[in-house]
């Protein structure tokens, strides 16, 4: 047999010199090996290969090597075993191997380092943007929820100087919150852009737990479990919106909407008017 450069050969194959084949073993196939010095030991075929064959790992996850079909089918100490492991079992053995554990630990540490660096960069960016304007937790004597409320007031006053907001905080068993109330002014979505960053996380209703988001902003400027914003639209503006929609209305002392002339499906029309009124911007009109 003529030997070719770059190929691997078994000099003691069943038919003499045979080329070593690097493919063909099924992932999960169990094989074993023994010789005069070593008792029979079982291995499982795992993903990956080299020029010498496919990767295998001992079932106790301590030894990793390669083997080829030619070696197993040759005259040496290799042979097929009847077992074929599931992919879950193969994955368990791979992860139990010291090299896999070391790689997993290294990858985990790299993720931690990257997260820490991202957090530090975020802190630096936030300090550049806010430190001369907002009160820092580091130098404050306020409790976390009170500091959050104080800083929200500052931000709202700067963003909407001509609108009066009520910003109150409270602490209770199991958490704390900030409540923001105002009449007319900017729409809720604009206020939430400012206020939402003071909320430390969100409630996961599927698992019935509160999930914190490790906010760098809350760590610097205060935060609470819940930020609740409530905007009320004045009767005057609701009347104007209704008029633009083709309805003439007035309000009773009990704030009940009265149509003139009366309309059919009164409750549906009311909801439509209120919905439109809530979406309007009364600050930048």
C-alpha positions in Angstrom: 0.0 0.0 0.0 1.4 3.4 -1.0 1.4 5.8 2.0 0.3 9.4 1.3 1.6 12.5 3.2 -0.9 14.1 5.6 -2.8 10.9 6.2 -2.7 8.6 9.3 -2.3 4.8 9.0 -2.8 1.9 11.3 0.2 -0.4 10.7 -1.4 -3.3 12.4 -4.9 -3.4 10.9 -6.9 -6.6 10.2 -5.8 -6.3 6.6 -2.3 -5.0 7.2 -1.7 -1.2 6.8 -5.0 0.7 6.9 -5.8 4.4 6.7 -7.2 5.8 9.9 -10.7 7.3 9.3 -11.7 10.3 11.5 -15.4 10.2 11.1 -18.4 7.9 11.5 -18.7 7.3 15.3 -22.1 8.2 16.6 -22.3 10.8 19.4 -23.2 8.9 22.5 -21.7 5.6 21.4 -19.9 3.8 24.2 -16.5 2.2 23.4 -13.9 0.6 25.7 -10.2 -0.1 25.8 -7.9 -2.5 27.6 -4.4 -3.8 27.3 -1.8 -5.7 29.3 -1.2 -2.8 31.7 -4.8 -1.3 31.9 -8.1 -2.9 32.7 -11.0 -2.3 30.4 -12.3 1.2 30.6 -15.4 2.7 29.0 -15.6 5.9 27.0 -18.4 7.8 25.3 -18.1 9.6 21.9 -18.6 13.3 22.3 -18.8 16.2 19.8 -15.5 17.3 18.2 -12.6 15.6 16.5 -8.9 16.0 15.6 -6.8 14.6 12.8 -6.4 11.5 14.9 -10.1 10.7 15.4 -13.1 11.7 17.3 -13.2 13.0 20.9 -14.1 10.6 23.6 -14.4 11.0 27.4 -14.3 8.3 30.0 -17.6 7.6 31.7 -16.1 8.8 35.0 -15.3 12.1 33.2 -11.6 12.0 34.2 -9.9 11.2 30.8 -10.4 12.8 27.4 -8.7 11.4 24.3 -9.5 10.6 20.6 -10.2 7.4 18.8 -11.0 6.4 15.2 -13.3 3.7 13.7 -10.2 2.1 12.3 -8.7 1.8 15.8 -11.9 0.3 17.2 -12.3 -2.1 14.3 -8.6 -3.0 14.3 -6.6 -5.6 16.3 -5.9 -3.4 19.3 -7.7 -3.2 22.6 -10.6 -1.1 21.5 -14.1 -2.4 21.0 -17.7 -1.3 20.7 -20.0 -1.5 23.7 -23.7 -2.1 23.4 -24.7 1.1 25.3 -25.5 4.4 23.5 -26.0 7.4 25.9 -28.6 10.1 25.4 -27.5 13.6 24.5 -28.4 14.7 28.1 -26.1 12.0 29.5 -23.3 13.0 27.1 -23.7 16.7 28.1 -23.5 15.7 31.8 -20.2 13.9 31.3 -18.8 16.7 29.2 -19.6 19.3 31.9 -18.2 17.0 34.6 -14.8 16.8 32.9 -12.2 19.0 34.6 -11.4 20.9 31.4 -15.1 21.7 31.0 -15.4 22.8 34.6 -12.3 25.0 34.2 -13.7 26.5 31.0 -17.1 27.1 32.5 -15.5 28.8 35.5 -13.4 30.9 33.3 -16.4 31.9 31.1 -18.4 32.7 34.2 -15.6 34.9 35.6 -15.3 36.7 32.2 -19.1 37.4 32.3 -18.7 38.8 35.9 -15.8 40.9 34.9 -17.7 42.2 31.8 -20.7 43.0 33.9 -18.7 44.8 36.5 -16.9 46.8 33.8 -20.2 47.7 32.2 -21.6 48.7 35.6 -18.6 50.9 36.4 -18.9 52.6 33.0 -22.6 53.2 33.5 -21.9 54.7 36.9 -19.2 57.0 35.4 -21.6 58.1 32.7 -24.5 58.8 35.1 -22.2 60.8 37.4 -21.1 63.0 34.5 -24.7 63.6 33.6 -26.4 64.0 37.0 -24.0 64.6 39.8 -24.2 68.4 39.6 -28.0 68.3 39.6 -29.3 65.3 41.7 -28.6 64.4 45.3 -26.2 61.5 45.6 -27.1 58.6 48.0 -23.5 58.6 49.1 -23.8 62.0 50.7 -27.5 62.0 51.7 -29.0 61.4 55.1 -32.4 60.6 53.5 -33.8 57.1 53.3 -33.8 55.5 49.9 -37.4 56.1 49.0 -37.3 59.7 50.3 -34.1 60.4 48.2 -35.8 59.0 45.1 -38.8 61.3 45.7 -36.6 64.3 46.2 -34.7 63.7 43.0 -37.8 63.0 41.0 -39.1 66.4 42.1 -35.9 68.0 40.9 -36.1 66.3 37.5 -39.8 67.1 37.0 -39.3 70.7 37.9 -36.4 71.1 35.4 -38.3 69.3 32.7 -41.7 70.9 33.3 -41.2 74.1 35.3 -44.7 75.4 34.8 -46.5 72.3 36.0 -47.2 71.5 39.6 -46.5 67.9 40.7 -47.2 66.1 44.0 -44.4 63.6 44.6 -44.8 61.5 47.8 -42.9 58.5 49.0 -43.8 55.8 51.6 -42.2 52.8 53.1 -44.1 49.7 54.3 -43.6 46.1 55.1 -42.2 44.4 52.1 -41.2 47.5 50.1 -41.6 51.2 49.3 -43.0 53.4 46.6 -43.3 56.9 45.1 -46.6 58.3 44.0 -46.7 61.1 41.4 -49.9 63.1 40.9 -50.6 66.1 38.6 -53.4 67.8 36.7 -53.3 68.4 33.0 -49.7 69.2 32.1 -47.6 66.6 30.1 -48.9 63.2 29.3 -48.1 60.3 31.5 -45.7 58.8 29.1 -43.4 61.9 29.3 -43.4 61.8 33.1 -42.7 58.1 33.1 -39.6 58.6 31.0 -38.2 60.5 34.0 -39.7 58.6 36.9 -39.4 55.0 35.7 -35.6 54.9 36.1 -36.1 55.2 39.9 -37.9 51.9 40.0 -35.6 49.1 41.1 -37.3 46.3 39.2 -40.6 44.7 38.3 -43.1 42.2 39.6 -43.1 38.9 37.8 -46.7 37.7 38.0 -45.9 34.3 36.4 -43.6 33.4 39.3 -45.1 35.7 41.9 -41.8 37.3 42.7 -40.3 40.8 42.5 -37.2 40.9 40.2 -34.6 43.5 40.9 -32.6 44.8 37.9 -29.4 45.9 39.8 -29.9 49.5 38.6 -26.8 51.7 38.7 -29.0 54.7 38.7 -31.0 53.7 41.8 -27.7 52.8 43.5 -26.5 56.4 43.0 -29.7 58.5 43.3 -32.2 56.4 45.2 -34.9 54.1 44.2 -38.1 52.3 45.2 -39.9 49.0 44.3 -42.7 50.9 42.7 -43.1 54.2 41.0 -46.8 55.1 40.4 -47.8 58.0 38.3 -51.4 59.3 38.2 -52.4 62.1 35.9 -55.8 63.8 36.2 -57.4 65.8 33.4 -59.4 68.9 34.4 -63.1 69.2 33.6 -62.2 72.2 31.4 -59.9 70.3 29.2 -62.2 67.3 29.0 -65.0 69.6 27.8 -62.7 71.1 25.1 -61.7 67.6 23.9 -65.4 66.5 23.8 -66.3 69.6 21.8 -63.5 68.8 19.3 -65.0 65.4 19.0 -68.5 66.8 18.3 -70.0 66.5 21.7 -71.4 69.1 24.1 -71.0 68.1 27.7 -71.1 69.5 31.3 -70.1 68.1 34.6 -72.3 67.8 37.7 -71.0 68.5 41.2 -70.3 64.8 41.5 -68.2 65.0 38.2 -70.8 63.0 36.2 -70.7 63.8 32.5 -74.0 65.1 31.1 -74.5 65.3 27.3 -76.5 67.9 25.5 -78.4 66.5 23.6 -78.3 63.0 25.2 -76.4 60.4 23.3 -76.8 56.7 22.8 -74.2 54.3 24.3 -73.3 57.0 26.8 -70.7 54.9 28.6 -68.9 54.0 25.5 -68.8 57.7 24.4 -67.6 58.7 27.8 -64.7 56.2 27.7 -63.8 57.4 24.2 -63.6 61.0 25.4 -61.6 60.2 28.5 -59.2 58.1 26.5 -58.6 60.9 24.1 -58.3 63.5 26.9 -55.7 61.4 28.7 -53.5 61.1 25.6 -53.4 64.9 25.0 -50.4 67.0 26.0 -51.7 70.1 27.8 -48.2 71.3 28.7 -46.8 72.0 25.2 -50.1 72.9 23.5 
